[in-house]
Amino acid sequence: MTQPPQPPVEPVWYYMLGQQKLGPVGFSAILAMIQTGAIAASTMVWREGMVAWVPAGGVPELAFSFGSAGSKKEGALGLTTPGLIVFIILLVVCIPLCWLPWVIKDLRVRP
């Protein structure tokens, strides 16, 4: 009688929170923790076959998870999208208001 094929073994992962090493957890558990924000791109992770602990965002099989729609993206100024919108509104509103007193002063009719 032949044995049924064994399902592929899921890699066992370890991760660090602060100085505490946690695990083992499976690949699907690591992905779930990334999606919930429990593991960030900067969280150090390790699995068998890796030379050293590395940031999760630097591991090819995990890196794609950090590019999901729910994650915050930073622009060239280091601002997230909501922060950039506030910055633009402040520029559009505050700069004209700061110059308004000088403009009005110059528009006054001089005797």
A tleap script that builds the chain and sets N, CA, C and O, in Angstrom:
source leaprc.protein.ff14SB
mol = sequence {
  NMET THR GLN PRO PRO GLN PRO PRO VAL GLU
  PRO VAL TRP TYR TYR MET LEU GLY GLN GLN
  LYS LEU GLY PRO VAL GLY PHE SER ALA ILE
  LEU ALA MET ILE GLN THR GLY ALA ILE ALA
  ALA SER THR MET VAL TRP ARG GLU GLY MET
  VAL ALA TRP VAL PRO ALA GLY GLY VAL PRO
  GLU LEU ALA PHE SER PHE GLY SER ALA GLY
  SER LYS LYS GLU GLY ALA LEU GLY LEU THR
  THR PRO GLY LEU ILE VAL PHE ILE ILE LEU
  LEU VAL VAL CYS ILE PRO LEU CYS TRP LEU
  PRO TRP VAL ILE LYS ASP LEU ARG VAL ARG
  CPRO
}
set mol.1.N position { 0.840 -1.170 0.000 }
set mol.1.CA position { 0.000 0.000 0.000 }
set mol.1.C position { 0.891 1.242 0.000 }
set mol.1.O position { 1.827 1.339 0.793 }
set mol.2.N position { 0.598 2.182 -0.886 }
set mol.2.CA position { 1.429 3.380 -0.979 }
set mol.2.C position { 0.904 4.476 -0.052 }
set mol.2.O position { -0.293 4.575 0.217 }
set mol.3.N position { 1.819 5.275 0.412 }
set mol.3.CA position { 1.484 6.394 1.298 }
set mol.3.C position { 1.005 7.573 0.454 }
set mol.3.O position { 1.538 7.807 -0.630 }
set mol.4.N position { 0.000 8.326 0.935 }
set mol.4.CA position { -0.402 9.530 0.203 }
set mol.4.C position { 0.714 10.567 0.284 }
set mol.4.O position { 1.476 10.590 1.251 }
set mol.5.N position { 0.809 11.417 -0.723 }
set mol.5.CA position { 1.877 12.418 -0.689 }
set mol.5.C position { 1.698 13.364 0.513 }
set mol.5.O position { 0.588 13.766 0.862 }
set mol.6.N position { 2.815 13.689 1.109 }
set mol.6.CA position { 2.804 14.586 2.260 }
set mol.6.C position { 2.671 16.035 1.780 }
set mol.6.O position { 3.294 16.423 0.792 }
set mol.7.N position { 1.855 16.836 2.485 }
set mol.7.CA position { 1.786 18.252 2.091 }
set mol.7.C position { 3.125 18.922 2.362 }
set mol.7.O position { 3.849 18.523 3.275 }
set mol.8.N position { 3.454 19.932 1.577 }
set mol.8.CA position { 4.734 20.604 1.798 }
set mol.8.C position { 4.774 21.195 3.209 }
set mol.8.O position { 3.775 21.693 3.729 }
set mol.9.N position { 5.944 21.123 3.797 }
set mol.9.CA position { 6.123 21.643 5.149 }
set mol.9.C position { 6.252 23.160 5.069 }
set mol.9.O position { 7.084 23.690 4.331 }
set mol.10.N position { 5.413 23.848 5.842 }
set mol.10.CA position { 5.442 25.309 5.881 }
set mol.10.C position { 6.674 25.745 6.666 }
set mol.10.O position { 6.951 25.194 7.731 }
set mol.11.N position { 7.427 26.740 6.150 }
set mol.11.CA position { 8.609 27.187 6.894 }
set mol.11.C position { 8.222 27.703 8.278 }
set mol.11.O position { 7.165 28.305 8.466 }
set mol.12.N position { 9.091 27.453 9.217 }
set mol.12.CA position { 8.883 27.915 10.589 }
set mol.12.C position { 9.640 29.220 10.763 }
set mol.12.O position { 10.839 29.290 10.491 }
set mol.13.N position { 8.946 30.249 11.213 }
set mol.13.CA position { 9.508 31.585 11.364 }
set mol.13.C position { 9.614 31.971 12.827 }
set mol.13.O position { 8.828 31.531 13.667 }
set mol.14.N position { 10.595 32.796 13.108 }
set mol.14.CA position { 10.771 33.401 14.426 }
set mol.14.C position { 10.833 34.906 14.207 }
set mol.14.O position { 11.279 35.371 13.158 }
set mol.15.N position { 10.387 35.653 15.192 }
set mol.15.CA position { 10.423 37.105 15.071 }
set mol.15.C position { 10.761 37.719 16.422 }
set mol.15.O position { 10.612 37.081 17.464 }
set mol.16.N position { 11.220 38.970 16.387 }
set mol.16.CA position { 11.610 39.656 17.623 }
set mol.16.C position { 10.689 40.841 17.864 }
set mol.16.O position { 10.418 41.633 16.962 }
set mol.17.N position { 10.210 40.946 19.107 }
set mol.17.CA position { 9.498 42.139 19.557 }
set mol.17.C position { 10.319 42.685 20.705 }
set mol.17.O position { 10.406 42.073 21.770 }
set mol.18.N position { 10.925 43.851 20.481 }
set mol.18.CA position { 11.883 44.371 21.454 }
set mol.18.C position { 13.103 43.472 21.431 }
set mol.18.O position { 13.689 43.247 20.372 }
set mol.19.N position { 13.488 42.960 22.577 }
set mol.19.CA position { 14.625 42.030 22.660 }
set mol.19.C position { 14.175 40.583 22.794 }
set mol.19.O position { 15.004 39.683 22.929 }
set mol.20.N position { 12.862 40.354 22.758 }
set mol.20.CA position { 12.324 39.012 22.967 }
set mol.20.C position { 12.136 38.280 21.643 }
set mol.20.O position { 11.476 38.777 20.730 }
set mol.21.N position { 12.727 37.088 21.556 }
set mol.21.CA position { 12.560 36.252 20.371 }
set mol.21.C position { 11.300 35.408 20.558 }
set mol.21.O position { 11.135 34.736 21.577 }
set mol.22.N position { 10.417 35.452 19.562 }
set mol.22.CA position { 9.144 34.742 19.629 }
set mol.22.C position { 9.024 33.776 18.467 }
set mol.22.O position { 9.670 33.956 17.435 }
set mol.23.N position { 8.208 32.762 18.628 }
set mol.23.CA position { 8.006 31.750 17.601 }
set mol.23.C position { 8.198 30.386 18.216 }
set mol.23.O position { 8.420 30.286 19.423 }
set mol.24.N position { 8.124 29.384 17.465 }
set mol.24.CA position { 7.962 29.337 16.009 }
set mol.24.C position { 6.513 29.573 15.589 }
set mol.24.O position { 5.572 29.217 16.299 }
set mol.25.N position { 6.366 30.178 14.423 }
set mol.25.CA position { 5.061 30.366 13.793 }
set mol.25.C position { 5.192 30.012 12.324 }
set mol.25.O position { 6.279 30.079 11.750 }
set mol.26.N position { 4.084 29.636 11.728 }
set mol.26.CA position { 4.080 29.289 10.315 }
set mol.26.C position { 4.037 30.526 9.426 }
set mol.26.O position { 3.829 31.644 9.897 }
set mol.27.N position { 4.238 30.301 8.139 }
set mol.27.CA position { 4.244 31.382 7.158 }
set mol.27.C position { 2.915 32.129 7.146 }
set mol.27.O position { 2.894 33.359 7.101 }
set mol.28.N position { 1.809 31.394 7.186 }
set mol.28.CA position { 0.494 32.046 7.155 }
set mol.28.C position { 0.280 32.890 8.411 }
set mol.28.O position { -0.376 33.930 8.347 }
set mol.29.N position { 0.823 32.458 9.552 }
set mol.29.CA position { 0.703 33.239 10.785 }
set mol.29.C position { 1.516 34.528 10.691 }
set mol.29.O position { 1.065 35.581 11.140 }
set mol.30.N position { 2.719 34.447 10.105 }
set mol.30.CA position { 3.542 35.648 9.922 }
set mol.30.C position { 2.806 36.641 9.016 }
set mol.30.O position { 2.769 37.836 9.308 }
set mol.31.N position { 2.218 36.148 7.916 }
set mol.31.CA position { 1.483 37.030 7.010 }
set mol.31.C position { 0.303 37.683 7.716 }
set mol.31.O position { 0.030 38.864 7.507 }
set mol.32.N position { -0.397 36.923 8.549 }
set mol.32.CA position { -1.532 37.476 9.296 }
set mol.32.C position { -1.068 38.567 10.260 }
set mol.32.O position { -1.740 39.588 10.408 }
set mol.33.N position { 0.076 38.358 10.916 }
set mol.33.CA position { 0.600 39.363 11.843 }
set mol.33.C position { 1.041 40.627 11.107 }
set mol.33.O position { 0.928 41.729 11.644 }
set mol.34.N position { 1.541 40.472 9.891 }
set mol.34.CA position { 1.912 41.640 9.080 }
set mol.34.C position { 0.647 42.424 8.733 }
set mol.34.O position { 0.629 43.650 8.842 }
set mol.35.N position { -0.406 41.728 8.318 }
set mol.35.CA position { -1.647 42.385 7.931 }
set mol.35.C position { -2.299 43.121 9.096 }
set mol.35.O position { -2.927 44.160 8.891 }
set mol.36.N position { -2.163 42.603 10.312 }
set mol.36.CA position { -2.762 43.266 11.478 }
set mol.36.C position { -1.856 44.342 12.055 }
set mol.36.O position { -2.274 45.096 12.933 }
set mol.37.N position { -0.620 44.422 11.573 }
set mol.37.CA position { 0.305 45.430 12.066 }
set mol.37.C position { 1.136 44.972 13.250 }
set mol.37.O position { 1.926 45.751 13.784 }
set mol.38.N position { 0.977 43.727 13.671 }
set mol.38.CA position { 1.765 43.211 14.791 }
set mol.38.C position { 3.237 43.087 14.412 }
set mol.38.O position { 4.120 43.212 15.261 }
set mol.39.N position { 3.488 42.840 13.135 }
set mol.39.CA position { 4.861 42.774 12.625 }
set mol.39.C position { 5.012 43.865 11.583 }
set mol.39.O position { 4.261 43.924 10.610 }
set mol.40.N position { 5.992 44.728 11.800 }
set mol.40.CA position { 6.276 45.832 10.872 }
set mol.40.C position { 7.411 45.432 9.940 }
set mol.40.O position { 8.057 44.404 10.140 }
set mol.41.N position { 7.646 46.247 8.927 }
set mol.41.CA position { 8.737 45.972 7.991 }
set mol.41.C position { 10.089 45.978 8.696 }
set mol.41.O position { 11.036 45.344 8.230 }
set mol.42.N position { 10.181 46.688 9.809 }
set mol.42.CA position { 11.448 46.770 10.547 }
set mol.42.C position { 11.614 45.664 11.591 }
set mol.42.O position { 12.679 45.545 12.195 }
set mol.43.N position { 10.578 44.857 11.809 }
set mol.43.CA position { 10.654 43.756 12.771 }
set mol.43.C position { 11.653 42.718 12.282 }
set mol.43.O position { 11.602 42.296 11.127 }
set mol.44.N position { 12.555 42.311 13.156 }
set mol.44.CA position { 13.564 41.317 12.784 }
set mol.44.C position { 12.933 39.923 12.751 }
set mol.44.O position { 12.199 39.543 13.663 }
set mol.45.N position { 13.228 39.165 11.689 }
set mol.45.CA position { 12.699 37.806 11.530 }
set mol.45.C position { 13.831 36.853 11.148 }
set mol.45.O position { 14.893 37.265 10.682 }
set mol.46.N position { 13.562 35.562 11.363 }
set mol.46.CA position { 14.539 34.537 11.006 }
set mol.46.C position { 13.795 33.236 10.756 }
set mol.46.O position { 12.777 32.955 11.388 }
set mol.47.N position { 14.317 32.447 9.827 }
set mol.47.CA position { 13.859 31.064 9.601 }
set mol.47.C position { 15.055 30.224 9.233 }
set mol.47.O position { 16.112 30.749 8.883 }
set mol.48.N position { 14.892 28.939 9.310 }
set mol.48.CA position { 15.985 28.034 8.974 }
set mol.48.C position { 16.448 28.303 7.549 }
set mol.48.O position { 15.634 28.473 6.641 }
set mol.49.N position { 17.747 28.338 7.366 }
set mol.49.CA position { 18.327 28.607 6.058 }
set mol.49.C position { 18.812 30.040 5.911 }
set mol.49.O position { 19.550 30.360 4.979 }
set mol.50.N position { 18.392 30.912 6.843 }
set mol.50.CA position { 18.854 32.300 6.797 }
set mol.50.C position { 20.127 32.410 7.627 }
set mol.50.O position { 20.264 31.751 8.658 }
set mol.51.N position { 21.047 33.240 7.177 }
set mol.51.CA position { 22.329 33.407 7.861 }
set mol.51.C position { 22.157 34.187 9.160 }
set mol.51.O position { 22.789 33.875 10.169 }
set mol.52.N position { 21.290 35.213 9.128 }
set mol.52.CA position { 21.131 36.080 10.296 }
set mol.52.C position { 19.702 36.615 10.350 }
set mol.52.O position { 18.928 36.452 9.407 }
set mol.53.N position { 19.370 37.254 11.468 }
set mol.53.CA position { 18.091 37.941 11.611 }
set mol.53.C position { 18.096 39.153 10.688 }
set mol.53.O position { 19.084 39.884 10.619 }
set mol.54.N position { 16.991 39.362 9.981 }
set mol.54.CA position { 16.886 40.494 9.054 }
set mol.54.C position { 15.517 41.164 9.236 }
set mol.54.O position { 14.583 40.538 9.739 }
set mol.55.N position { 15.397 42.438 8.828 }
set mol.55.CA position { 14.085 43.086 8.882 }
set mol.55.C position { 13.097 42.371 7.959 }
set mol.55.O position { 13.452 41.967 6.851 }
set mol.56.N position { 11.869 42.221 8.419 }
set mol.56.CA position { 10.860 41.497 7.639 }
set mol.56.C position { 10.655 42.116 6.263 }
set mol.56.O position { 10.393 41.397 5.299 }
set mol.57.N position { 10.770 43.425 6.154 }
set mol.57.CA position { 10.601 44.089 4.871 }
set mol.57.C position { 11.691 43.764 3.868 }
set mol.57.O position { 11.531 44.017 2.674 }
set mol.58.N position { 12.806 43.203 4.342 }
set mol.58.CA position { 13.912 42.836 3.469 }
set mol.58.C position { 13.886 41.387 3.034 }
set mol.58.O position { 14.771 40.944 2.302 }
set mol.59.N position { 12.880 40.638 3.474 }
set mol.59.CA position { 12.756 39.226 3.106 }
set mol.59.C position { 11.817 39.137 1.908 }
set mol.59.O position { 10.649 39.512 2.016 }
set mol.60.N position { 12.307 38.644 0.762 }
set mol.60.CA position { 11.488 38.656 -0.456 }
set mol.60.C position { 10.101 38.025 -0.284 }
set mol.60.O position { 9.119 38.560 -0.800 }
set mol.61.N position { 10.006 36.908 0.426 }
set mol.61.CA position { 8.697 36.267 0.537 }
set mol.61.C position { 7.741 36.989 1.484 }
set mol.61.O position { 6.551 36.676 1.512 }
set mol.62.N position { 8.247 37.952 2.259 }
set mol.62.CA position { 7.393 38.746 3.148 }
set mol.62.C position { 7.207 40.176 2.649 }
set mol.62.O position { 6.202 40.813 2.964 }
set mol.63.N position { 8.153 40.680 1.884 }
set mol.63.CA position { 8.166 42.090 1.490 }
set mol.63.C position { 6.889 42.514 0.771 }
set mol.63.O position { 6.428 43.640 0.953 }
set mol.64.N position { 6.313 41.637 -0.039 }
set mol.64.CA position { 5.102 42.009 -0.779 }
set mol.64.C position { 3.951 42.345 0.160 }
set mol.64.O position { 3.068 43.120 -0.207 }
set mol.65.N position { 3.944 41.784 1.352 }
set mol.65.CA position { 2.857 42.013 2.301 }
set mol.65.C position { 2.835 43.439 2.823 }
set mol.65.O position { 1.786 43.923 3.249 }
set mol.66.N position { 3.968 44.119 2.798 }
set mol.66.CA position { 4.037 45.481 3.318 }
set mol.66.C position { 3.575 46.499 2.287 }
set mol.66.O position { 3.422 47.676 2.616 }
set mol.67.N position { 3.352 46.081 1.057 }
set mol.67.CA position { 2.888 46.992 0.023 }
set mol.67.C position { 1.385 46.981 -0.149 }
set mol.67.O position { 0.878 47.501 -1.143 }
set mol.68.N position { 0.650 46.397 0.805 }
set mol.68.CA position { -0.803 46.298 0.677 }
set mol.68.C position { -1.453 47.667 0.799 }
set mol.68.O position { -0.835 48.621 1.271 }
set mol.69.N position { -2.691 47.753 0.374 }
set mol.69.CA position { -3.413 49.028 0.360 }
set mol.69.C position { -3.589 49.611 1.750 }
set mol.69.O position { -3.698 50.830 1.885 }
set mol.70.N position { -3.620 48.795 2.775 }
set mol.70.CA position { -3.830 49.299 4.119 }
set mol.70.C position { -2.597 49.913 4.742 }
set mol.70.O position { -2.695 50.575 5.775 }
set mol.71.N position { -1.449 49.713 4.145 }
set mol.71.CA position { -0.231 50.234 4.755 }
set mol.71.C position { -0.029 51.694 4.397 }
set mol.71.O position { -0.508 52.171 3.369 }
set mol.72.N position { 0.684 52.388 5.257 }
set mol.72.CA position { 0.952 53.805 5.020 }
set mol.72.C position { 2.154 53.930 4.103 }
set mol.72.O position { 3.174 53.269 4.299 }
set mol.73.N position { 2.024 54.768 3.122 }
set mol.73.CA position { 3.131 55.031 2.219 }
set mol.73.C position { 3.626 56.440 2.484 }
set mol.73.O position { 2.836 57.346 2.750 }
set mol.74.N position { 4.940 56.620 2.411 }
set mol.74.CA position { 5.511 57.936 2.625 }
set mol.74.C position { 6.003 58.505 1.312 }
set mol.74.O position { 6.555 57.792 0.474 }
set mol.75.N position { 5.796 59.795 1.147 }
set mol.75.CA position { 6.248 60.487 -0.046 }
set mol.75.C position { 7.673 60.987 0.131 }
set mol.75.O position { 8.361 60.616 1.082 }
set mol.76.N position { 8.105 61.829 -0.793 }
set mol.76.CA position { 9.471 62.343 -0.780 }
set mol.76.C position { 9.777 63.165 0.460 }
set mol.76.O position { 10.923 63.195 0.908 }
set mol.77.N position { 8.772 63.836 1.028 }
set mol.77.CA position { 8.990 64.638 2.224 }
set mol.77.C position { 8.831 63.826 3.506 }
set mol.77.O position { 8.934 64.382 4.600 }
set mol.78.N position { 8.584 62.531 3.392 }
set mol.78.CA position { 8.371 61.702 4.566 }
set mol.78.C position { 6.970 61.852 5.120 }
set mol.78.O position { 6.727 61.502 6.274 }
set mol.79.N position { 6.043 62.365 4.326 }
set mol.79.CA position { 4.671 62.566 4.776 }
set mol.79.C position { 3.777 61.474 4.212 }
set mol.79.O position { 3.923 61.073 3.057 }
set mol.80.N position { 2.854 60.998 5.032 }
set mol.80.CA position { 1.841 60.076 4.525 }
set mol.80.C position { 0.836 60.894 3.730 }
set mol.80.O position { 0.871 62.124 3.785 }
set mol.81.N position { -0.045 60.255 3.005 }
set mol.81.CA position { -1.000 60.978 2.168 }
set mol.81.C position { -1.830 61.981 2.970 }
set mol.81.O position { -1.940 63.130 2.542 }
set mol.82.N position { -2.424 61.607 4.122 }
set mol.82.CA position { -3.169 62.618 4.886 }
set mol.82.C position { -2.275 63.772 5.341 }
set mol.82.O position { -2.706 64.925 5.331 }
set mol.83.N position { -1.055 63.480 5.733 }
set mol.83.CA position { -0.130 64.525 6.151 }
set mol.83.C position { 0.209 65.461 5.008 }
set mol.83.O position { 0.347 66.667 5.214 }
set mol.84.N position { 0.343 64.925 3.812 }
set mol.84.CA position { 0.644 65.736 2.639 }
set mol.84.C position { -0.531 66.648 2.300 }
set mol.84.O position { -0.330 67.802 1.920 }
set mol.85.N position { -1.744 66.146 2.432 }
set mol.85.CA position { -2.933 66.957 2.160 }
set mol.85.C position { -3.007 68.128 3.133 }
set mol.85.O position { -3.279 69.256 2.724 }
set mol.86.N position { -2.769 67.871 4.412 }
set mol.86.CA position { -2.782 68.940 5.411 }
set mol.86.C position { -1.691 69.962 5.098 }
set mol.86.O position { -1.924 71.167 5.195 }
set mol.87.N position { -0.517 69.492 4.727 }
set mol.87.CA position { 0.594 70.378 4.392 }
set mol.87.C position { 0.224 71.304 3.225 }
set mol.87.O position { 0.498 72.503 3.280 }
set mol.88.N position { -0.384 70.768 2.192 }
set mol.88.CA position { -0.769 71.565 1.031 }
set mol.88.C position { -1.837 72.589 1.409 }
set mol.88.O position { -1.771 73.741 0.981 }
set mol.89.N position { -2.819 72.173 2.206 }
set mol.89.CA position { -3.868 73.101 2.638 }
set mol.89.C position { -3.254 74.248 3.437 }
set mol.89.O position { -3.617 75.408 3.243 }
set mol.90.N position { -2.330 73.925 4.328 }
set mol.90.CA position { -1.682 74.974 5.113 }
set mol.90.C position { -0.915 75.944 4.216 }
set mol.90.O position { -0.943 77.154 4.442 }
set mol.91.N position { -0.243 75.424 3.216 }
set mol.91.CA position { 0.475 76.300 2.290 }
set mol.91.C position { -0.473 77.223 1.534 }
set mol.91.O position { -0.220 78.420 1.399 }
set mol.92.N position { -1.563 76.651 1.046 }
set mol.92.CA position { -2.508 77.423 0.242 }
set mol.92.C position { -3.230 78.477 1.083 }
set mol.92.O position { -3.511 79.572 0.594 }
set mol.93.N position { -3.533 78.154 2.344 }
set mol.93.CA position { -4.290 79.063 3.195 }
set mol.93.C position { -3.379 80.033 3.948 }
set mol.93.O position { -3.650 81.234 3.967 }
set mol.94.N position { -2.331 79.549 4.552 }
set mol.94.CA position { -1.516 80.373 5.447 }
set mol.94.C position { -0.628 81.378 4.726 }
set mol.94.O position { -0.491 82.509 5.192 }
set mol.95.N position { -0.040 81.014 3.640 }
set mol.95.CA position { 0.862 81.946 2.955 }
set mol.95.C position { 0.111 83.196 2.497 }
set mol.95.O position { 0.591 84.304 2.735 }
set mol.96.N position { -1.049 83.060 1.846 }
set mol.96.CA position { -1.774 84.286 1.495 }
set mol.96.C position { -2.191 85.100 2.721 }
set mol.96.O position { -2.154 86.330 2.681 }
set mol.97.N position { -2.582 84.443 3.796 }
set mol.97.CA position { -2.987 85.165 5.004 }
set mol.97.C position { -1.821 85.907 5.639 }
set mol.97.O position { -2.004 86.990 6.195 }
set mol.98.N position { -0.641 85.344 5.561 }
set mol.98.CA position { 0.535 86.007 6.131 }
set mol.98.C position { 0.896 87.261 5.343 }
set mol.98.O position { 1.368 88.235 5.929 }
set mol.99.N position { 0.686 87.258 4.037 }
set mol.99.CA position { 1.036 88.412 3.198 }
set mol.99.C position { -0.107 89.420 3.096 }
set mol.99.O position { 0.108 90.550 2.657 }
set mol.100.N position { -1.301 89.033 3.491 }
set mol.100.CA position { -2.465 89.894 3.341 }
set mol.100.C position { -2.313 91.262 4.017 }
set mol.100.O position { -2.675 92.260 3.393 }
set mol.101.N position { -1.800 91.375 5.255 }
set mol.101.CA position { -1.664 92.704 5.863 }
set mol.101.C position { -0.777 93.642 5.043 }
set mol.101.O position { -1.092 94.827 4.936 }
set mol.102.N position { 0.305 93.159 4.472 }
set mol.102.CA position { 1.183 93.998 3.677 }
set mol.102.C position { 0.521 94.430 2.367 }
set mol.102.O position { 0.694 95.560 1.912 }
set mol.103.N position { -0.228 93.523 1.780 }
set mol.103.CA position { -0.914 93.847 0.532 }
set mol.103.C position { -1.965 94.919 0.793 }
set mol.103.O position { -2.069 95.878 0.027 }
set mol.104.N position { -2.748 94.771 1.866 }
set mol.104.CA position { -3.778 95.760 2.205 }
set mol.104.C position { -3.142 97.100 2.509 }
set mol.104.O position { -3.644 98.135 2.070 }
set mol.105.N position { -2.045 97.100 3.253 }
set mol.105.CA position { -1.349 98.337 3.590 }
set mol.105.C position { -0.914 99.073 2.333 }
set mol.105.O position { -1.020 100.298 2.268 }
set mol.106.N position { -0.431 98.356 1.345 }
set mol.106.CA position { 0.025 98.961 0.107 }
set mol.106.C position { -1.137 99.460 -0.765 }
set mol.106.O position { -0.944 100.337 -1.606 }
set mol.107.N position { -2.329 98.910 -0.567 }
set mol.107.CA position { -3.482 99.284 -1.384 }
set mol.107.C position { -4.209 100.518 -0.826 }
set mol.107.O position { -5.040 101.113 -1.513 }
set mol.108.N position { -3.902 100.889 0.382 }
set mol.108.CA position { -4.572 102.039 0.969 }
set mol.108.C position { -4.264 103.304 0.147 }
set mol.108.O position { -3.174 103.483 -0.395 }
set mol.109.N position { -5.261 104.142 0.092 }
set mol.109.CA position { -5.102 105.402 -0.637 }
set mol.109.C position { -4.263 106.333 0.218 }
set mol.109.O position { -4.557 106.551 1.394 }
set mol.110.N position { -3.250 106.860 -0.365 }
set mol.110.CA position { -2.370 107.781 0.361 }
set mol.110.C position { -2.795 109.213 0.063 }
set mol.110.O position { -3.124 109.541 -1.077 }
set mol.111.N position { -2.790 110.067 1.086 }
set mol.111.CA position { -3.180 111.470 0.849 }
set mol.111.C position { -2.177 112.234 0.021 }
set mol.111.O position { -2.377 113.417 -0.253 }
savepdb mol mol.pdb
quit
